[in-house]
Amino acid sequence: MATRIKIFDTTLRDGEQTPGVSLNIQEKLEIARQLVRLGVNVIEAGFAISSPGDFQAVKTVAENVRGATIASLSRAVEKDIDKAWEAVLNAESPRIHTFIATSDIHMKHKLKMTEDEVLERSAAMVRYAKKYCSDVEFSAEDASRTRTEFLYRVLEGVIKAGATVVNIPDTVGYASPEEFGRLIKGIKDNVAGIDKVDISVHCHNDLGLAVANSLAALRNGATQIECTINGLGERAGNASVEEIIMGLHTRKDFYGEMIHNIDTRQIYRTSELISRLTGINVQPNKAVVGANAFAHQAGIHQHGVLEEKSTYEIMTPESIGLSQNTIVLGKLSGKHAFEERLKEMGFNLSPEAVSKAFEKFKELADKKKTVLDRDIEALIGDKLSQVNEVFKLDSFQINSGNKVIATATVSMYKDGELITEASTGDGPINAAFKAVERTVGFELELQDYSLKGVTEGKDALGEATVRVLKDDRIFVGRGVSTDIIEASVKAYINAINRVVSDHGRKASNGKETI
């Protein structure tokens, strides 16, 4: 008999807790829309009470995204629940997700509460949330380190109080698959009323076992899996959506028939979008979506794949959305063909956004013979990553060589005024960044810089990502171009605009320090 499972995506909440990740509202909205295309059942849009920005992001997603349940996390505290409901009340299908820790170590050292107090609070806050919302999820934080008998009592209490989902988190990635599977089976066999609710799991990857633990939970009765795209999340991250789904897809002989809504052909595109907008590159050897996932170097492997793909490929690239273009786009392509290609790729842009994207496409097509899907995705992603452009690149000039000091001249518009500055540096990129800093009037601490080719070939589109530190906060900037220096300069300016936007005002002159 087939088992129906639900996918609860927490990329926008737990995924954003990845160190160095900060998404604006427009980026979160685009991610949420892509998650709907992917087919997730629940989108945890954020932690509404954590900040005004997070509240607004949850509210915006709830009001604008249809096709999935929209949830907000909240502590088992009335004010948190009030704020969560305020954020999600206009969702097509709202959910309040409340939690409290249940392990001895958390009750003693963090909560400073007794068992009876936790039992009372958990049930009371579910009842309180239930006044607002029919769909209430309860999480027993650190469940995998909670005494089993006490966990059963907590779960029975919240089910009686009206919880529709009970979540069993492996909060610190402590459990092993066999152990975690037994825990889920024990809950299913011993908790009164458990057949009336979904059993959910939320596994962290501290020991690299998040996916294995999630799959073990499914084998033992779990019906909802909480996970993130690319495994992003706190510390070592969460279970990866793509690995869980393709594990089920590939090993139906072992896991049985598990029905879900995920369109596997959207996996790669979703992974790429998340990578671009978060600035967290997917490691090359990452399962399913890594650059090497379908690469074969050893001669014996290459021979086998050429003869029969199934010798060394247990899934096809096409199954996750890695397919060839159906329409070849180039500099002679018209706007109609471009717009149709965007629709095929799952982008729903306004007429104005399509026009702007087409202008960028034509600029790129003048530099490249053929524009591929991945080029278009990078262009669209670059537009999505934009914030209010207080500073906008006009032109740059670089003089560099192995026996000369690198010099860069950068011209930028600031509120319509063209400003030009020059600087020297240790190489062309460093010189260009220093020239940009002189133009804007303040310095940043560069934490990380990365550059990757979006596609192959001499005319490949390059994507630059920078992480900069300003006032103890990390800001991510992105830029794309066939010129790697231009991509790098755009990325640095994008990060600067994010700094200015975060401070809530524009710099008044080129010498002001933010």
ABEGO torsion letter per residue (X at the ends): XBBBBBBBBAAAAAAAABBGBBBBAAAAAAAAAAAAAAGBABBBAEBAAABAAAAAAAAAAAAABBGBBBBBBBBBBAAAAAAAAAAAAABABBBBBBBBBABAAAAAAAAGBBAAAAAAAAAAAAAAAAAABABBBBBBBGAAABBAAAAAAAAAAAAAAGBABBBBBBAAGABBAAAAAAAAAAAAAABBGAAABBBBBBBBAAAGAAAAAAAAAAAAGBABBBBBBGGBEBEAEBBBAAAAAAAAAABAAAAEBBBBABBAAAAAAAAAAAAAAAGBBBBAABBGABAAAABBABAAAAAAAAABAAAABABBAAAAGBBBBABBBBAABBAAAAAAAAAAAGBBBBAAAAAAAAAAAAAAAAABABBBAAAAAAAAAAAAABBBBABBBABBBBBBBAABBBBBBBBBBBGGBBBBBBBBBBEAAAAAAAAAAAAAGBBBBBABBBBBBABBEAABBBBBBBBBBBGGBBBBBBBBBABAAAAAAAAAAAAAAAAAAAAGBBBABAABBX
